[in-house]
């Protein structure tokens, strides 16, 4: 499968963005999907994940209550709705996928990665 992340951009503090992860070459419903991010000078960190069916999700504490991950298996996409954005959310956001029945929070658990999309939040 190939993953393509999109939807990044520049917003002010408190604004919203919706990221999308589209799958090509395979059915995304076979994959758990995670979002990760890497800010300037920082290591890549976990943001959110969703299992194959969409029935289970998990979030990093830093985004809980502000970000929502969801999936539309019919459209072969996973979305990350980001509200109340803060400057510390500035990063390149990556979606990742792996086959499995659960959700996964560690980057090395994922086999497939999208190219990343830049999110910049200005104060």
C-alpha positions as CSV (number, residue, x, y, z in Angstrom):
1,X,0.0,0.0,0.0
2,X,1.1,3.6,-0.6
3,X,-0.1,6.3,1.7
4,X,-0.4,10.0,0.9
5,X,-1.0,12.6,3.6
6,X,-2.5,16.0,2.7
7,X,-4.3,18.9,4.2
8,X,-1.5,20.7,6.0
9,X,-1.1,24.5,6.0
10,X,-0.6,27.5,8.1
11,X,-3.1,28.7,10.7
12,X,-3.2,31.0,13.7
13,X,-3.4,29.8,17.2
14,X,-6.9,28.4,17.9
15,X,-7.5,27.5,14.3
16,X,-8.4,24.2,12.8
17,X,-7.1,21.9,10.1
18,X,-8.2,18.6,8.7
19,X,-5.5,16.2,7.5
20,X,-6.2,13.3,5.3
21,X,-4.4,10.1,4.6
22,X,-5.3,8.3,1.4
23,X,-4.3,4.8,0.5
24,X,-3.4,3.5,-2.9
25,X,-2.7,0.0,-4.0
26,X,-4.6,-1.8,-1.3
27,X,-7.8,-1.6,0.8
28,X,-7.2,0.6,3.8
29,X,-9.7,-1.3,5.9
30,X,-7.0,-4.0,6.3
31,X,-4.8,-1.5,8.1
32,X,-4.5,0.2,11.5
33,X,-3.5,3.8,10.8
34,X,-1.5,6.1,13.0
35,X,-0.6,9.8,12.8
36,X,2.9,10.9,13.9
37,X,4.6,14.3,13.8
38,X,8.1,15.7,13.9
39,X,8.6,19.3,15.0
40,X,11.7,21.4,14.4
41,X,14.6,19.9,16.2
42,X,12.5,17.2,17.8
43,X,12.1,13.5,17.4
44,X,9.1,12.0,15.7
45,X,6.2,11.5,18.2
46,X,2.9,9.7,18.3
47,X,-0.2,11.7,17.8
48,X,-3.2,9.4,17.3
49,X,-4.2,6.0,16.0
50,X,-7.2,4.1,14.9
51,X,-7.9,0.4,14.5
52,X,-9.1,-1.3,11.3
53,X,-12.8,-0.9,12.0
54,X,-12.6,2.5,13.4
55,X,-14.1,1.3,16.7
56,X,-11.0,2.0,18.8
57,X,-8.8,5.1,18.9
58,X,-6.0,6.4,21.1
59,X,-4.5,9.8,21.4
60,X,-1.3,11.4,22.8
61,X,-2.1,13.3,26.0
62,X,-0.9,16.5,24.3
63,X,-3.7,16.4,21.7
64,X,-6.5,14.6,23.6
65,X,-9.7,16.6,23.4
66,X,-8.5,18.7,20.5
67,X,-7.7,16.2,17.8
68,X,-10.1,13.5,16.4
69,X,-9.0,10.6,14.2
70,X,-11.6,8.9,12.0
71,X,-11.8,6.7,9.0
72,X,-13.9,6.2,6.0
73,X,-13.1,2.7,4.7
74,X,-15.4,3.1,1.7
75,X,-13.3,6.1,0.6
76,X,-10.1,4.5,1.6
77,X,-9.1,7.4,3.8
78,X,-8.3,8.3,7.4
79,X,-8.7,11.8,8.7
80,X,-7.2,13.8,11.6
81,X,-9.4,16.8,12.6
82,X,-7.3,19.2,14.5
83,X,-9.0,21.9,16.5
84,X,-7.7,24.6,18.9
85,X,-4.3,24.4,17.4
86,X,-1.3,25.7,19.3
87,X,2.2,26.8,18.2
88,X,3.6,23.6,19.7
89,X,1.5,21.6,17.2
90,X,3.8,22.9,14.4
91,X,5.4,19.9,12.8
92,X,5.5,17.7,9.7
93,X,2.6,15.2,10.2
94,X,2.9,11.7,8.8
95,X,0.4,8.9,8.5
96,X,1.4,5.3,8.8
97,X,-0.2,2.0,8.3
98,X,0.2,-1.6,9.3
99,X,-2.0,-4.7,9.0
100,X,-3.3,-5.9,12.3
101,X,-6.4,-6.0,14.5
102,X,-5.5,-3.4,17.1
103,X,-4.2,0.1,17.2
104,X,-0.5,0.9,17.6
105,X,1.3,3.8,19.2
106,X,4.9,3.1,18.4
107,X,6.4,4.2,15.1
108,X,8.5,1.1,14.6
109,X,5.3,-1.0,14.7
110,X,4.2,0.6,11.3
111,X,5.4,-0.8,8.0
112,X,4.1,1.9,5.6
113,X,4.5,5.7,5.7
114,X,3.2,8.6,3.8
115,X,5.4,11.5,2.8
116,X,4.3,14.0,5.4
117,X,2.4,17.3,5.3
118,X,3.5,20.5,7.0
119,X,1.4,22.1,9.7
120,X,2.4,25.5,11.0
121,X,0.6,27.3,13.8
122,X,1.5,30.9,14.3
123,X,1.0,32.7,17.6
